[in-house]
Amino acid sequence: MSDADGVVIIGAGIGGLTAAALLAGAGVPVTVVERMAHPGGKLRTVDVGGVAVDAGPTVFTARWVFEQVFESLGERLEDHLTLVRSDKLACHGWSDGSRLDLWADTARSRDAVAAFAGPAEARGWDNFQAEAGRIWDALENRYMEAPVTSPIGLAMRFAPFNLGQMLAINPFQTLWKALGRHFRDPRLIQLYGRYATYCGANPFEATATLMLIAHLESRGVWLVDGGMHKVAEALAALAQARGARFLYGAHAQEIIVRGGRAAGVRLASGDVIEGRDVLGNCDVSAIADGRFGAAVAGAAKGVKPADRSLSALVTMMTAEASGFALDRHNVFFSDDYAAEFRHIFKEHRLPEAPSVYLCAQDRGIGPVPTGPERFQLIVNAPATGDGTGNNRPPSQEEIDQCQTATFRALSRCGLTLTPSAMVPVDPAMFEALFPSSGGALYGRASHGWQASFRRPGSSTRVPGLWLAGGSAHPGAGVPMAALSGRLASAAILSARASTRIFLPGATAGGTSTPNQTPRDQTGAASA
């Protein structure tokens, strides 16, 4: 199997799928190699007693990122996905019986904060939201949607007239300390400190820049009818309609390097798929660790175990719920947040008294279900799934103890779950699914102001080998992974256009971009 001018994409995660659609739409032959039986990567389902339960990311934000992808290919997102805007962002509960619901309507959220913690905290909330908005506005176009850069390079994007705006991103203060400037109520600091975990970070070490997540949520949270895996299916269908070929159940064993350049992929079956470019939609550490061959092991730096983001103990279940009134997204907080993250990041063990995120997957669209419903429970965990160094994966006894502590935490907050079936996934299982990650779900942890600049960009040290996904720039999360795929596809097309400029006999149409209509989509058929 070969198409010497094609792109071979390893992994059908959101970054790889976005790149596949945009490259195929630009007339480039694309082959996607995925060892699972379906697209999505972390966006997947598991069978729980005969019921499919979403087992990956649960929150859909930044809808415009996906609208832009579909629109650039002459399609409308709403024709491929049914999205329902959520009125409620999340429910939050504590063991003292207090509860705070936050809403898509910012005025309603402010009123809720005032009723929960008083008018002074509501004024602090106003200031916090304003700062989060300033950080987002400063970085959206200059960092998240732009190619990776250095600190000096980022400063140049603000120069000469907007350097003050750059200082407003507050990279040198921790999120926890920054929140203390806005709030006095420890529950509100804990609630918004949790946003660090959305990037797999410790709120006591994460940069205050992560406040921007609050602004992202304020711009809308959507529920995907049918489940989050439908996002991956829609992107795969978009790519296939433009000629991309998908090989499922195919394990990429080696990235072939020929003449100092990536030239294809060898599968575990022995088959070779040739290509002019290879895009790794995998954890960057898998490449650095030599899992795709020694020839590309130096192409990019991996993440050291000490720099890994959070893993998780995730439990999919069907259960009956009573007590606490649930919505789609619910968070139940521990009494000692500092101890929880000390256990995870310093002692590298499961927390004794965890906070719990609970996604009630049958809530939010339609009536509240009667009888058993589908749940995903997430408890933060250390990324020790590969047993690197002195760290070891949690034992079954430790997992059982953490499960008991999880149900105890829910009960103290007023929620009782009566499971009928359960499927847990621990850090070692995540390592098996996503090799060389140690089970880390977000790549490098965003600890310290330099962390974001240490994420690799689209290109690598090996010409023709590119990167996309949550461990690459601009970072973890479904929309960020999509942006990484968009950046990678643009980089590949730009490199090809630059090459053609210097080749004699370059033909017209060779510089098409994802925003252009391809001249011959049929020419992008399978490699």
C-alpha positions in Angstrom: 0.0 0.0 0.0 1.5 3.3 -1.0 0.9 6.9 -2.0 4.3 8.6 -1.9 2.6 12.0 -1.8 0.2 11.2 1.0 0.0 11.9 4.7 -0.1 9.0 7.2 -1.8 9.9 10.5 -1.1 7.7 13.5 -4.1 7.9 15.8 -7.7 8.9 15.2 -8.0 11.2 18.2 -9.5 14.6 17.8 -6.3 16.2 16.7 -5.7 13.5 14.1 -9.3 13.6 12.9 -9.3 17.3 12.5 -6.0 17.2 10.5 -7.3 14.3 8.4 -10.4 16.3 7.4 -8.6 19.5 6.6 -5.8 17.8 4.7 -8.2 15.6 2.7 -10.3 18.7 2.0 -7.2 20.3 0.5 -6.7 17.4 -1.9 -4.0 15.5 0.0 -4.2 11.7 0.1 -4.7 10.8 3.8 -4.5 7.4 5.6 -5.4 7.3 9.3 -4.0 4.3 11.2 -5.8 3.6 14.5 -5.3 0.5 16.7 -8.7 0.8 18.3 -11.8 -0.3 16.4 -13.3 3.2 16.2 -12.3 6.8 15.9 -12.0 9.1 18.9 -8.9 8.2 21.0 -9.9 9.2 24.5 -13.4 10.0 23.2 -14.7 6.5 23.5 -17.4 4.4 25.1 -17.3 1.2 27.2 -19.8 -1.5 27.6 -21.3 -1.5 31.1 -23.7 -4.4 31.5 -24.8 -4.1 27.9 -25.1 -0.3 27.9 -22.7 2.0 26.1 -21.3 4.7 28.5 -19.1 7.5 27.5 -15.6 6.9 29.0 -13.7 10.0 27.9 -14.0 13.8 28.0 -17.5 14.9 29.0 -17.6 18.6 28.4 -18.1 20.3 25.0 -16.9 23.9 24.8 -15.5 26.3 22.2 -18.1 25.2 19.7 -16.8 27.8 17.2 -13.6 25.8 16.8 -15.5 23.0 15.3 -17.8 25.2 13.4 -14.8 26.7 11.7 -13.5 23.3 10.7 -16.8 22.3 9.1 -17.3 25.7 7.5 -13.9 25.6 5.9 -15.0 22.4 4.2 -18.3 23.8 3.0 -20.3 22.1 5.7 -22.4 23.1 8.7 -21.6 21.6 12.1 -25.3 21.5 13.0 -26.0 19.2 10.0 -23.6 16.6 11.5 -24.1 17.0 15.3 -27.1 17.8 17.5 -25.9 20.2 20.2 -28.0 21.5 23.0 -26.7 24.5 25.0 -26.7 23.7 28.7 -28.5 26.2 30.9 -26.5 24.9 33.9 -22.7 24.7 33.9 -22.4 22.5 36.9 -23.6 21.6 40.4 -21.2 21.7 43.3 -21.6 20.1 46.6 -19.7 20.0 50.0 -19.9 17.7 53.0 -21.4 20.4 55.1 -24.5 20.3 52.9 -23.8 23.5 51.0 -24.4 23.6 47.3 -23.7 26.0 44.5 -25.1 25.7 41.0 -23.5 27.8 38.3 -25.4 28.8 35.1 -24.8 29.8 31.5 -26.5 33.1 32.3 -23.8 35.1 34.1 -26.2 37.3 36.0 -27.9 34.2 37.4 -24.5 32.8 38.4 -23.6 36.0 40.1 -26.9 35.9 42.0 -26.2 32.3 43.0 -22.7 33.3 44.3 -24.2 36.2 46.3 -26.8 33.9 47.9 -24.2 31.3 48.6 -21.4 33.4 50.0 -22.6 37.0 50.3 -22.4 40.2 48.3 -18.7 40.8 48.9 -17.9 37.4 47.3 -20.2 38.3 44.4 -18.1 41.4 43.8 -15.0 39.2 43.9 -16.7 37.0 41.4 -17.2 40.0 39.1 -13.5 40.8 39.3 -12.5 37.2 38.8 -14.6 36.9 35.7 -13.2 40.1 34.3 -9.6 38.9 34.8 -10.4 35.6 33.2 -11.8 37.4 30.2 -8.7 39.6 29.9 -6.5 36.6 29.9 -8.6 34.8 27.3 -8.6 37.8 25.0 -4.9 38.2 25.3 -4.1 34.6 24.4 -6.8 33.3 22.1 -5.3 34.5 18.9 -1.7 35.1 19.9 -1.2 31.7 21.6 -3.9 29.1 21.4 -4.8 29.6 17.7 -1.2 30.4 16.7 1.8 28.2 16.2 4.0 27.4 19.3 6.5 30.0 20.2 9.0 31.0 22.9 8.4 33.5 25.7 10.2 36.1 23.6 8.2 35.1 20.6 5.0 35.6 22.5 6.1 39.0 23.7 6.8 40.0 20.1 3.2 39.1 19.3 2.1 41.7 21.8 4.7 44.3 20.8 4.9 47.2 20.5 1.5 48.5 21.7 0.0 45.7 23.8 2.7 44.6 26.2 0.5 45.7 29.1 -2.0 43.2 27.9 0.6 40.5 28.0 1.4 41.2 31.7 -2.3 40.7 32.4 -2.1 37.0 31.7 -0.5 36.6 35.2 1.8 33.7 34.4 4.1 34.0 37.5 1.5 33.6 40.2 -0.2 30.3 41.1 -3.8 29.8 40.4 -4.5 29.2 44.1 -2.9 32.4 45.2 -4.6 34.4 42.5 -8.0 33.1 43.5 -7.2 34.3 47.1 -7.1 37.9 45.7 -10.7 37.5 44.5 -12.4 35.3 47.1 -12.3 34.9 50.9 -14.8 31.9 51.0 -12.6 28.8 50.8 -15.3 26.9 48.9 -15.1 29.4 46.0 -11.3 29.1 45.9 -11.7 25.3 45.9 -14.3 25.4 43.2 -12.4 27.6 40.8 -9.1 26.0 41.8 -10.5 22.9 40.3 -10.2 24.4 36.8 -6.5 23.5 37.0 -7.4 19.9 36.9 -9.1 20.5 33.5 -5.5 20.6 32.2 -4.3 17.9 34.5 -2.6 20.3 36.9 -2.3 20.9 40.6 -4.1 24.1 41.6 -1.4 24.9 44.2 1.3 24.8 41.4 -0.6 25.7 38.2 -0.2 29.1 36.7 -2.9 31.7 37.3 -3.2 31.9 33.5 -5.6 29.0 33.7 -8.3 31.3 35.0 -9.1 31.7 31.3 -11.0 28.4 31.6 -13.8 30.2 33.5 -14.2 32.6 30.6 -14.3 29.7 28.1 -17.1 28.1 30.1 -19.0 31.4 30.3 -19.1 31.4 26.4 -21.1 28.2 26.5 -21.2 24.5 27.4 -23.1 22.2 25.1 -24.5 18.7 25.4 -23.9 16.4 22.5 -27.0 14.3 21.7 -25.9 10.7 21.6 -22.7 11.3 23.6 -19.3 12.9 23.2 -18.0 10.1 20.9 -20.4 11.5 18.3 -18.0 14.4 17.9 -15.3 12.0 16.8 -17.6 10.1 14.5 -18.7 13.4 12.8 -15.1 14.4 12.1 -14.2 11.0 10.8 -17.2 11.1 8.4 -16.1 14.5 7.3 -12.7 13.3 6.5 -13.9 10.1 4.8 -16.3 12.1 2.6 -13.2 13.9 1.2 -11.3 10.7 0.5 -9.4 10.0 3.7 -8.9 6.3 4.4 -9.2 4.8 7.9 -7.6 1.6 9.0 -9.0 0.4 12.3 -7.5 -2.3 14.4 -4.1 -1.4 12.8 -1.1 -1.0 15.1 1.6 1.4 13.9 4.9 -0.3 14.8 7.5 1.9 13.2 7.8 5.3 11.5 10.0 4.8 8.5 12.8 7.3 7.9 14.4 7.5 4.5 17.0 10.0 3.5 16.6 11.8 6.8 12.9 12.3 6.4 9.8 10.5 7.6 8.5 8.4 4.7 5.7 6.2 6.0 4.6 3.8 8.6 5.2 0.1 9.1 2.3 -1.8 10.8 2.6 -4.7 13.2 1.1 -6.8 10.4 4.2 -6.0 8.3 2.3 -3.8 5.8 4.0 -0.6 4.9 2.1 2.6 4.2 4.3 5.1 2.4 3.8 8.8 2.6 5.5 12.1 2.2 4.5 13.1 5.7 3.6 11.4 8.9 1.5 13.0 11.6 1.7 11.5 15.1 -1.6 11.9 16.9 -0.2 10.1 20.0 1.4 11.1 23.3 4.7 12.7 22.3 6.5 10.5 24.9 5.6 7.5 22.8 7.8 8.8 20.0 10.5 10.0 22.3 10.6 6.6 24.0 11.3 4.8 20.7 8.0 3.1 20.5 7.9 4.0 16.8 11.6 3.1 16.2 15.0 4.5 17.1 15.2 6.6 14.0 12.5 9.0 15.3 13.2 8.7 19.1 15.1 12.0 19.1 12.4 13.8 17.0 10.8 15.4 20.1 11.3 15.5 23.8 9.1 13.4 26.0 7.6 14.3 29.3 9.5 13.3 32.4 7.5 11.4 35.0 7.9 14.3 37.4 6.3 16.6 34.9 3.3 14.5 34.0 -0.2 15.7 34.4 -2.9 14.0 36.3 -4.2 10.5 35.6 -7.5 9.3 37.0 -9.5 6.5 38.5 -12.5 6.6 36.2 -15.6 4.4 36.9 -18.3 4.0 34.3 -21.5 2.6 35.8 -25.2 2.2 35.6 -26.9 3.0 38.9 -29.9 4.4 40.6 -29.4 7.8 42.2 -31.2 9.4 45.1 -30.7 12.4 47.4 -28.6 15.2 45.8 -30.4 16.7 42.8 -28.0 16.0 39.9 -27.5 17.7 36.5 -25.2 16.6 33.7 -22.0 17.9 35.4 -21.6 17.6 39.1 -18.6 18.1 41.5 -18.3 16.9 45.1 -15.4 18.4 47.0 -13.2 16.9 49.6 -12.7 18.6 53.0 -8.9 18.9 52.6 -8.0 19.9 49.1 -4.3 20.5 49.9 -4.0 16.9 51.3 -5.7 15.5 48.2 -3.2 17.0 45.8 -0.3 16.3 48.2 -1.2 12.6 48.0 -1.3 12.7 44.2 1.6 14.9 43.2 4.0 14.6 46.1 3.3 11.1 47.5 2.3 9.6 44.1 -0.7 7.7 45.5 -4.4 7.7 45.3 -6.1 10.4 47.5 -7.5 9.1 50.8 -10.4 11.5 50.7 -11.0 12.4 47.0 -13.1 15.0 45.3 -15.4 13.4 42.8 -16.6 14.6 39.4 -19.8 12.9 38.3 -21.2 13.1 34.8 -24.9 12.0 34.7 -25.1 11.2 31.1 -28.8 10.9 30.9 -29.5 14.3 32.4 -29.7 17.6 30.7 -31.5 16.5 27.5 -35.1 15.4 28.0 -36.8 14.4 31.3 -35.0 13.1 34.4 -34.7 9.3 33.9 -36.4 6.8 36.2 -34.6 3.7 37.2 -30.9 3.0 36.5 -29.0 5.7 34.5 -25.5 6.1 33.1 -22.7 7.7 35.1 -19.0 8.4 34.7 -17.2 9.2 38.0 -13.7 10.7 37.9 -11.2 10.8 40.8 -7.8 12.4 40.2 -4.9 10.1 40.4 -1.1 10.1 39.9 0.3 9.2 36.5 2.2 6.1 37.7 0.6 3.6 35.4 3.9 2.5 33.9 5.7 2.1 37.3 8.6 4.4 36.2 11.3 4.8 38.7 10.2 4.4 42.3 6.6 5.0 41.4 4.2 2.1 41.0 0.7 1.8 39.8 -2.0 1.6 42.5 -2.6 -1.9 43.7 -6.1 -3.5 43.5 -6.4 -3.0 47.3 -5.6 0.7 47.0 -8.1 1.0 44.1 -10.8 -0.7 46.2 -10.1 1.6 49.1 -10.3 4.6 46.8 -13.6 3.4 45.4 -15.0 3.0 49.0 -13.8 6.6 49.8 -15.4 7.8 46.6 -18.9 6.5 47.5 -18.3 7.8 51.1 -17.6 11.3 49.7 -20.8 11.3 47.6 -22.8 10.1 50.6 -21.4 12.9 52.8 -22.6 15.4 50.2 -26.1 13.8 50.1 -25.9 11.6 47.1 -26.5 7.8 47.2 -25.7 5.7 44.2 -26.9 2.1 43.9 -24.9 0.5 41.1 -26.2 -2.3 38.9 -22.9 -2.6 36.9 -19.5 -0.9 37.0 -16.3 -0.8 34.9 -13.3 1.0 36.4 -10.3 2.2 34.5 -7.1 3.0 36.5 -3.7 4.6 35.6 -2.2 1.3 34.4 -5.1 0.8 32.1 -4.7 4.3 30.7 -1.0 3.6 30.1 -2.0 0.5 28.2 -4.4 2.5 26.1 -2.0 5.4 25.6 1.6 4.1 25.9 4.4 6.0 27.4 2.0 8.4 29.1 2.1 6.7 32.5 -1.6 7.1 32.3 -1.4 10.9 32.2 -4.4 12.2 30.4 -3.3 15.8 29.6 0.4 15.6 28.6 2.7 17.9 30.5 1.2 19.5 33.7 0.8 23.2 33.5 3.0 23.9 36.5 5.0 27.1 36.4 5.1 29.8 33.7 7.4 27.9 31.4 5.3 24.7 31.2 3.2 25.8 28.2 6.3 26.7 26.2 7.7 23.2 26.7 4.9 21.6 24.9 6.0 20.6 21.4 4.6 22.4 18.4 3.5 20.8 15.1 7.0 20.2 13.7 9.7 17.9 15.0 13.5 17.4 14.5 12.8 14.9 11.8 11.6 16.5 8.6 8.2 15.2 7.5 7.2 14.1 11.0 4.5 16.2 12.7 2.6 16.2 15.9 -1.0 16.8 17.0 -3.0 16.0 20.1 -3.4 16.8 23.8 0.3 16.5 24.6 1.2 19.0 21.9 0.6 22.7 21.6 -1.8 24.4 22.5 -2.6 21.8 25.2 -5.2 19.3 26.5 -8.9 19.2 26.1 -11.2 18.5 23.1 -11.1 22.0 21.5 -7.4 22.4 22.1 -6.7 19.0 20.5 -8.8 20.2 17.5 -6.7 23.4 17.3 -3.5 21.3 17.4 -4.8 19.3 14.4 -5.7 22.5 12.6 -2.2 23.9 13.2 -0.5 20.7 12.1 -2.5 20.5 8.9 -1.7 24.2 8.1 2.0 23.5 8.8 2.1 20.5 6.5 0.4 22.4 3.7 2.7 25.4 4.2 5.8 23.2 4.0 4.5 21.5 0.9 3.7 24.9 -0.7 7.2 26.2 0.2 8.8 23.1 -1.4 6.9 23.5 -4.6 8.0 27.1 -4.9 11.6 25.9 -5.3 10.8 22.8 -7.4 11.0 23.3 -11.2 7.7 22.6 -12.9 5.6 23.3 -9.9 1.9 23.0 -10.9 -0.9 25.3 -10.1 -3.1 24.3 -7.2 -0.3 23.0 -5.2 -0.7 25.7 -2.5 -4.3 24.9 -1.4 -5.1 25.4 2.3 -7.8 24.1 4.5 -9.9 27.2 3.7 -9.8 26.5 0.0 -12.1 24.2 -2.0 -10.0 21.3 -3.3 -9.6 21.1 -7.1 -10.1 17.4 -7.2 -11.5 15.6 -4.1 -11.6 12.3 -6.0 -7.9 12.5 -6.3 -7.6 12.2 -2.6 -8.8 8.7 -2.5 -7.3 6.0 -0.3 -3.6 5.4 -0.4 
